[in-house]
Amino acid sequence: MKELLTFMVLLALISCRTKTNAKDSTNNIQLLIPETTGNKRAKWDLDTIEYYSKITKQLGLSDLKKGVDSFEIRAWYNFSFSNSKDLYIIKFIDSTFYISYYRYYLKEFDLKNEKRDRNWNPTTQPVVDSSVSRSALGKTSDLKKFALGNIWNLRSQSELQIPDSVGFNDCDTYTIEVADKKRYNFSTYHCPRGYYDKIKLKDINNFISYFDLIKRLAYNNVFIPYKYD
């Protein structure tokens, strides 16, 4: 467990880049989220935070914006043309950590049903129709492969200087949330690999690298075969 304890000390001491000085008034948690002042694109981040907060509640998970006892990472994956969505969680408890994999399905808007609720907007009011999950105790040896200490410094796509001429429509969305007792950090990207191929920003590559490491850890320990679909 020596490697794990060393890792946790690193997380406690590392300095994180402040995105905004906002705090949760109830829990006094520092919310490291993109600043919307002078940045209209950051509004998408706030909408995404709210969107996943609603899904989080339906999955029976805690609200990371209120802080956690130790340290937790959640990585969300959403592909435009898939009816299933993925969530990977790394959660530290005392001197060990757990890795979880959730695959969930959202209720779809029925265009053919005239009796449908016309006041319901699935893009802002997600409804979890079903889900399946697996969890397992993490291996301390995995920490040597996943240098997670600098994850607090991840920047969101809305914070980057991206030319207006570069853009994509239907694609995939990646989101990473990080929380401890005092801080909550949020970053999200739409089609990050496409943007990186075009503009080669280091921040985008850093985000992709962390997401891939988290996903690989989940796949190696608690992958859910698609036979559940």
N, C-alpha and C positions, 0 to 999 in steps of 0.2 A: 504493500500500500504506500510505500515511500514516494513513488512517482506521482501518485494521486494527490498526496498531501502537498508536495512541492508545487504541483500544478494549481491547487486551490490557493496557495499563498500568492502565487504569481497573479492570479485573477484579482485578488484583493488589493494588491499594490499597484497594478498597472494603471496609468493615467488614461482616461478616456476623453475623446474630443467632444466638446459640448456643441450640440446642434442648436439647442434652445434652452433657455433657463426655466422653462415651464416645469411646474411640479404638480403632482396629484395632491389636492388640498386635504384629502382625507388621510392619506398614508405618508405624505411628505416624501414621495418618490420622485427623483429627478427624471423627467421624461426627455430622453435624448431623441427627439424627432425633428424632421426638417422644418425650418422656419418658413412660414407662409408669407411673411412681410416681403413684398417685392419679388415673390416667387410663386406665380400662379400654379406652376406644376406641382408644388408641394401639397396643394389641395387634394391631389390624387392619393398622396400618402395618408392623409387624415381619413379620407373615405375608405381606404384599404384597412387601416387600423380598426375602424368601426365595423367594417364588413367581417373581418376575422374575429373580432370580439363577440359578435353574434353567433358565429359558428363555434367558437370556443365554449361558450355557455351551453350550447346544445350538446356538445360532446362531453360535458361534465368536467371540463378542465378549469383550472383557476385562471383568474385574470392577471396576466403578467404585469400589467400597468400598476398593479397594487403591490408589486414586489414578491419575492419568494424568500424562503428561509436560507437557502444556500445559493445555488446558481442553476439557471435553466436556459436552454436554447430550444427554439421552435423554428423549424424550416418548413414553409408551405410551398407546395407546387400545384399550379393550375394550368392545364392546357386547354385552349379554347374549344377544341373539337372532341374533348373527352368527357364522358359522363361521370367519371370518377376523379377524385382529387386526392392528393397525398399530403400527409403531415408527418414530419420526423421530429422526435423530441429527445433531447439529451438532458437528463435531470440528475443533479448531484445531491445526494443525501448523506450527511455525515462523512464517512471516509470511503464512500463508494459512489457509483453512478449507474443509472439505468438508461437504456435506449428503448424507445417506443416507436412503432410505426402504425399510423392510422390511415386507412383508406375509407373515404366517405363519399356518399352520393347525395346530391342536392335535388330537391323537388324541382321539376322542370315546368316551365310555363306551357300550358296546353292551349295551343292556338286553335284547335278544332272544337274545343268544348265551349259552347256558348254560355254555360253556367259558371265559367271560371270567375275567380275574384278579380275584377278589373282594377281594384285598388291595390293589388299586390304587385310589387316590382321585384323580381328575383335578383336583379343586379344590386339592389340596396337592402333587400330583406331576405337573405338566404335562409332556406328551410332544409335542415338535414333530414333526408328521407331514410337513410340507413347508413351503417358504418361497421367496420370490422377493425380490430386492432390486436397487436401483439407487443409484448414487452419482455425484456430480458436484462439480467445483470450484466453490466459492461465489464470488459476485461481491462485491467490496469495497463497491460502491455499495449493496448490500442492508443493510449495517450502519447506514446512515443511517435506515433504516425500522424496524430492530429494536433498541431500546434494552435490551440484555440485562444491563447492569451490575448491576441490583438483583435479579436472579433468585435470588441467595443468600438474600434475605430472604423468600422465599415461605414461607408457613405451611401446614401440612397441615390437612386438615379436622378431624382428631382434636384439634387444639389450639384450636379455636374454640369459643366459647360458643353452641352451637346448642340451642334448646329441644327437649326430648324429644318434643314434640307434632308436630315437623316431621320427616318421613321419607319415603323412597321405597323401593319394592321393586325390581323389574326395571328397570334403567336402564343407563347407560354409566359407565365408570370411566376417569379421567384420572390419569396419574402423570408426574411430572417428576423426573429425577435429574440432579444437577449435580456435577462433580468437577474438581479440579485436583490439583496435587502434594501438597497438605496437607489438603484438605477434601473431604467428600462430603455433599451436601445432598439430602434426600428429602422429597417432598410428594405426597399423593395425595388424590383426591376421588371420591366416588360421586355421580352426578347433580348436578354443581356448578351447572348452569344452573337446575335446579329449585329448589335451595336458595337461590340468589341471588334468584330471582324472589320468593321468600317472605320472606326476611329481610334482603336488601340489604346484606350484610356486604362491606366494601371488600376484605378479604383474599380472598374468593371471586372477586370481579371481577378482582383482580390476577392470580390464578392462571389464570383463563379467558383473560385477555388475552395472557399469555405463551404459553399452550398454543396459542392460535389463531395467534399470530405464527410460532411454530415450525412448525406444521402448514402454514401458508400458504407459508413458505419452502420446505418440502419439496415441496408441490404445484406450486409455480412452477418448480421445477428438476428434480425426479426423480419426478414422479407415476407410479404404476404403474396403468395402466388395468385395469378389472375384467374384461377379456377373458381374464386369466390365471386367473380363477376356474373 
